Amino acid sequence: MRIKKIDINCDMGETTEQSKMEIDKQIFPYISSCNISCGLHAGNPLYIEKTIRGAIDHNLRIGAHPSYPDRQGFGRIKMNLATSELKAIIKDQISALKGLTESCGGKLEYVKPHGALYNEMAKNEEEAIHVIEVIQTIDTNLAIMGLAGSQLEQIAKKMGINFISEAFGDRYYEANGKLRSRKKKKAVINDAQEAIDQILNIVLEQKAIAFDGNSIPIRAQSICIHGDNPAVLDILKLVHKNFKKNGIQLI
């Protein structure tokens, strides 16, 4: 059997509560990459640093998870910012997370924008270019993680930044390959078995079943399971069980 390899990532450091941090601790052993909040959509310096240290202890790849300054909407509301303001906000978040990571003895390897910023960069070329320009001024070795099959991949290639194509194990897709809006019903997959079915389809068949029932192609290097999904631990445990059964390894 040919061994397939895939990265599993999770958005973390998005809490100010010790009880949620305890859940994050249980997540670490099941993932290979950790997208850590930079504080503008969720989290605080104490829990962000704890998340960084946990990621280092588990030898995970660490990514910065910057967002629009939208704590009230958890970074999921599109904000129309002036270019200079957007760049300053992104630079501040990534630089701070990079510095904090290095002070803990770790290394920042990539940037995964959060929420509305992530979705906007997948369709808005100008905004994508601005964010990539900021990343490259901070560290030319940083990669950017974004939606597989989106225009961001081609933009990243043109700008000379490594692109990590990402799919989602706990989100429904539309027939056009975009994520189903969280404003609509059934945007998030909360059933662990349904999530693992989608993940295995993506890894083994390079496709997913869209919300309308049609098959859509997806070529991904990394798969996200959201840390705030109530079923996150159930999903991750099934991932490990089924990966072993199907000869799939975490990168």
C-alpha positions in Angstrom: 0.0 0.0 0.0 1.3 3.4 -1.0 1.6 5.6 2.1 -0.1 9.0 1.8 0.9 12.0 3.9 -1.1 15.0 5.0 -0.9 17.8 7.5 -3.7 18.2 10.0 -4.0 21.8 11.5 -6.1 23.4 14.1 -6.9 27.0 15.0 -5.9 27.5 18.6 -5.1 30.0 21.3 -8.5 31.5 20.8 -9.6 31.5 24.5 -9.3 33.4 27.7 -10.7 30.5 29.8 -8.7 27.7 31.5 -11.4 25.1 30.7 -10.9 25.7 27.0 -7.2 25.6 27.4 -7.6 22.1 28.8 -9.4 21.1 25.6 -6.5 22.6 23.6 -4.1 20.4 25.5 -6.0 17.3 24.5 -5.9 18.4 20.8 -2.1 18.8 20.6 -1.2 15.1 20.2 -3.6 14.6 17.3 -2.4 17.4 15.0 0.8 18.3 13.1 0.3 22.1 12.7 -1.1 24.8 15.0 -2.5 28.1 13.8 -2.2 30.4 16.8 -4.4 33.4 17.3 -2.6 36.8 17.3 -5.2 38.3 19.7 -7.4 40.5 17.6 -10.2 38.1 17.1 -9.8 36.0 20.3 -7.3 35.0 23.0 -5.0 37.0 25.2 -1.2 37.1 25.7 -1.2 34.6 28.5 -3.2 31.9 26.7 -1.4 32.6 23.4 1.9 32.0 25.0 0.6 28.8 26.7 -0.5 27.6 23.3 2.9 28.4 21.8 4.6 26.4 24.5 2.2 23.5 24.1 2.9 23.4 20.3 6.6 23.5 20.9 6.4 20.6 23.5 4.5 18.5 20.9 6.9 19.4 18.0 4.2 21.0 15.9 4.6 23.5 13.1 3.5 26.9 14.3 1.6 29.4 12.2 0.4 32.9 12.9 -3.4 33.3 12.7 -4.0 37.1 12.1 -7.4 38.6 11.6 -9.4 41.8 11.2 -9.7 43.6 14.6 -13.1 42.1 15.3 -13.4 40.5 18.7 -17.1 41.0 18.8 -17.6 39.0 15.7 -14.8 36.5 16.3 -13.0 37.8 13.2 -15.8 36.6 11.0 -17.1 40.0 9.8 -15.5 41.6 6.8 -14.0 45.0 7.5 -13.2 47.6 4.9 -9.9 49.0 6.1 -7.6 51.5 4.4 -4.6 49.7 2.9 -2.1 51.4 5.3 -4.3 50.4 8.3 -4.7 46.8 7.1 -1.0 46.4 6.5 -0.1 47.8 9.9 -2.6 45.6 11.7 -1.4 42.5 9.9 2.3 43.4 10.5 1.7 44.0 14.2 0.0 40.6 14.7 2.4 38.5 12.8 5.5 40.2 14.2 4.2 39.8 17.8 3.4 36.1 17.3 6.8 35.5 15.7 8.7 37.3 18.5 6.7 35.5 21.2 7.3 32.1 19.5 11.0 32.7 19.2 11.3 33.9 22.8 9.8 30.5 23.8 12.5 28.7 21.7 10.2 27.9 18.7 10.0 29.0 15.1 7.2 30.6 13.1 6.8 28.7 9.8 3.7 30.1 8.1 0.7 32.5 8.2 -2.9 31.4 8.0 -5.3 34.3 7.9 -8.4 33.9 10.0 -12.1 34.0 9.3 -13.3 36.9 7.1 -9.8 37.9 6.2 -9.1 34.3 5.0 -12.2 34.3 2.8 -11.6 37.7 1.4 -8.0 36.8 0.4 -9.4 33.8 -1.5 -11.4 36.1 -3.8 -9.9 39.6 -3.5 -6.6 39.9 -5.3 -5.7 43.3 -4.1 -6.2 42.4 -0.4 -4.3 39.1 -0.9 -1.4 41.0 -2.4 -1.3 43.5 0.5 -1.2 40.8 3.1 1.5 38.8 1.3 3.6 42.0 0.9 3.4 42.4 4.7 4.4 38.8 5.3 7.4 39.1 3.0 8.7 42.2 4.8 8.7 40.3 8.1 10.3 37.0 6.9 10.8 35.8 3.4 10.9 32.2 4.6 7.3 32.3 5.9 4.7 30.4 3.9 1.0 31.3 3.6 -1.8 28.8 4.1 -5.0 29.3 2.1 -8.1 27.8 0.5 -7.1 25.0 -1.9 -8.2 25.9 -5.5 -8.6 29.6 -4.8 -6.9 32.4 -6.7 -4.7 32.9 -3.7 -2.5 30.0 -4.8 -1.7 31.7 -8.1 -1.1 35.0 -6.5 1.3 33.4 -4.0 3.1 31.7 -6.8 3.5 35.0 -8.7 4.8 36.7 -5.6 7.3 34.0 -4.7 5.8 32.9 -1.4 5.3 29.2 -0.6 1.6 28.3 -0.6 0.1 25.6 1.6 -3.2 24.5 0.1 -5.8 23.8 2.7 -9.1 21.9 2.9 -11.6 21.6 5.7 -12.7 18.5 7.4 -15.5 20.1 9.4 -17.0 22.6 6.9 -19.4 22.0 4.1 -18.5 23.1 0.6 -20.6 24.7 -2.1 -20.6 23.4 -5.7 -18.1 26.2 -6.7 -15.5 24.9 -4.3 -16.0 27.7 -1.8 -16.9 27.1 1.9 -20.5 27.3 2.7 -21.2 30.6 4.5 -21.6 30.4 8.3 -24.6 32.6 7.9 -26.4 29.6 6.3 -27.7 26.5 7.9 -25.4 23.4 7.9 -22.2 25.3 7.3 -20.3 23.3 10.0 -19.9 19.6 10.2 -20.4 18.6 13.9 -20.8 14.8 13.3 -17.5 13.0 13.7 -18.3 10.3 11.2 -19.4 12.7 8.6 -16.3 14.7 9.1 -14.0 11.7 8.7 -15.8 10.6 5.6 -15.1 14.0 4.1 -11.4 13.9 5.2 -10.8 10.5 3.7 -12.4 11.6 0.5 -10.1 14.6 0.3 -6.9 12.6 1.2 -7.6 9.4 -0.8 -9.7 10.6 -3.7 -8.8 14.3 -3.9 -12.4 15.3 -3.8 -15.3 16.3 -1.6 -19.1 16.1 -1.8 -20.5 19.5 -2.0 -23.7 20.6 -0.2 -25.8 20.0 -3.3 -24.5 16.4 -3.6 -22.0 17.0 -6.5 -18.4 15.9 -6.3 -15.8 18.7 -6.4 -12.0 18.3 -6.9 -9.8 19.3 -4.0 -6.0 19.0 -3.9 -4.8 19.9 -0.4 -1.6 19.7 1.6 -3.3 20.4 4.9 -6.7 19.8 6.4 -8.2 22.0 9.1 -10.5 20.9 12.0 -11.6 23.9 14.0 -10.6 24.1 17.6 -14.0 25.6 18.5 -16.0 22.8 17.0 -17.7 21.0 19.9 -16.8 17.7 18.2 -13.2 18.5 17.6 -11.7 15.8 19.8 -14.1 13.1 18.5 -13.2 14.0 15.0 -9.4 14.0 15.7 -9.6 10.6 17.4 -11.5 9.2 14.4 -8.9 10.8 12.1 -6.0 8.9 13.8 -7.9 5.6 13.9 -8.9 5.8 10.2 -5.5 7.2 9.0 -3.8 4.1 10.5 -6.3 1.8 8.9 -5.8 3.5 5.5 -2.0 3.9 5.5 -2.1 7.7 5.9 0.6 9.5 7.9 0.7 13.0 9.4 3.4 15.2 7.9 
